[in-house]
Amino acid sequence: MNYRKLDARLSEALADADGGARYEVFVELAPGLTPDEVTRLEQLGVCRHGDLDTVVTAHLGRKDLEDVSELSGVRQVRLGRRLRQA
């Protein structure tokens, strides 16, 4: 896992959680991803809705977070927040 790409809240959540936990995250992408990088992100559950998307959301487990953090086209992964229902 590339912890330099994870924000502090996500790193802390990973340290405190069991192996089966899943996380709502924001994934910041570098511009100009290669087709291989896009395919790998989609396989891991990170889906872009357009070619210009630079920040996308995903629901990932620890293993997928590890794989996403190692991709060169990923700049940062931040823990999302669950919003209250109105």
Contacts in CASP RR format, 6 or more apart in sequence:
PFRMAT RR
TARGET T0000
AUTHOR 0000-0000-0000
METHOD contacts of the structure
MODEL  1
MNYRKLDARLSEALADADGGARYEVFVELAPGLTPDEVTRLEQLGVCRHG
DLDTVVTAHLGRKDLEDVSELSGVRQVRLGRRLRQA
1 14 0 8 1.000
1 65 0 8 1.000
1 66 0 8 1.000
1 69 0 8 1.000
1 70 0 8 1.000
2 69 0 8 1.000
2 70 0 8 1.000
3 11 0 8 1.000
3 69 0 8 1.000
5 69 0 8 1.000
5 74 0 8 1.000
5 75 0 8 1.000
5 76 0 8 1.000
5 77 0 8 1.000
6 14 0 8 1.000
6 65 0 8 1.000
6 69 0 8 1.000
6 76 0 8 1.000
6 77 0 8 1.000
6 78 0 8 1.000
7 76 0 8 1.000
7 77 0 8 1.000
7 78 0 8 1.000
7 79 0 8 1.000
9 78 0 8 1.000
9 79 0 8 1.000
10 23 0 8 1.000
10 25 0 8 1.000
10 65 0 8 1.000
10 77 0 8 1.000
10 78 0 8 1.000
10 79 0 8 1.000
13 21 0 8 1.000
13 23 0 8 1.000
13 79 0 8 1.000
14 23 0 8 1.000
14 62 0 8 1.000
14 65 0 8 1.000
17 62 0 8 1.000
19 61 0 8 1.000
19 62 0 8 1.000
20 61 0 8 1.000
20 62 0 8 1.000
21 61 0 8 1.000
21 62 0 8 1.000
22 59 0 8 1.000
22 60 0 8 1.000
22 61 0 8 1.000
23 59 0 8 1.000
23 60 0 8 1.000
23 61 0 8 1.000
23 65 0 8 1.000
23 79 0 8 1.000
23 80 0 8 1.000
24 57 0 8 1.000
24 58 0 8 1.000
24 59 0 8 1.000
24 79 0 8 1.000
24 80 0 8 1.000
24 81 0 8 1.000
24 82 0 8 1.000
25 57 0 8 1.000
25 58 0 8 1.000
25 59 0 8 1.000
25 60 0 8 1.000
25 65 0 8 1.000
25 77 0 8 1.000
25 78 0 8 1.000
25 79 0 8 1.000
25 80 0 8 1.000
26 55 0 8 1.000
26 56 0 8 1.000
26 57 0 8 1.000
26 77 0 8 1.000
26 78 0 8 1.000
26 79 0 8 1.000
26 80 0 8 1.000
27 41 0 8 1.000
27 46 0 8 1.000
27 55 0 8 1.000
27 56 0 8 1.000
27 57 0 8 1.000
27 58 0 8 1.000
27 68 0 8 1.000
27 74 0 8 1.000
27 76 0 8 1.000
27 77 0 8 1.000
28 54 0 8 1.000
28 55 0 8 1.000
28 74 0 8 1.000
28 75 0 8 1.000
28 76 0 8 1.000
28 77 0 8 1.000
28 78 0 8 1.000
29 41 0 8 1.000
29 48 0 8 1.000
29 53 0 8 1.000
29 54 0 8 1.000
29 55 0 8 1.000
29 56 0 8 1.000
29 73 0 8 1.000
29 74 0 8 1.000
29 75 0 8 1.000
30 72 0 8 1.000
30 73 0 8 1.000
30 74 0 8 1.000
30 75 0 8 1.000
31 54 0 8 1.000
33 41 0 8 1.000
33 73 0 8 1.000
37 71 0 8 1.000
37 72 0 8 1.000
37 73 0 8 1.000
38 48 0 8 1.000
40 67 0 8 1.000
40 71 0 8 1.000
41 47 0 8 1.000
41 48 0 8 1.000
41 68 0 8 1.000
41 71 0 8 1.000
41 74 0 8 1.000
42 48 0 8 1.000
44 58 0 8 1.000
44 60 0 8 1.000
44 64 0 8 1.000
44 67 0 8 1.000
44 68 0 8 1.000
45 58 0 8 1.000
45 59 0 8 1.000
45 60 0 8 1.000
45 64 0 8 1.000
46 56 0 8 1.000
46 58 0 8 1.000
46 60 0 8 1.000
46 68 0 8 1.000
47 56 0 8 1.000
47 58 0 8 1.000
48 56 0 8 1.000
49 56 0 8 1.000
57 80 0 8 1.000
58 64 0 8 1.000
58 68 0 8 1.000
60 68 0 8 1.000
65 77 0 8 1.000
68 74 0 8 1.000
68 77 0 8 1.000
69 77 0 8 1.000
END
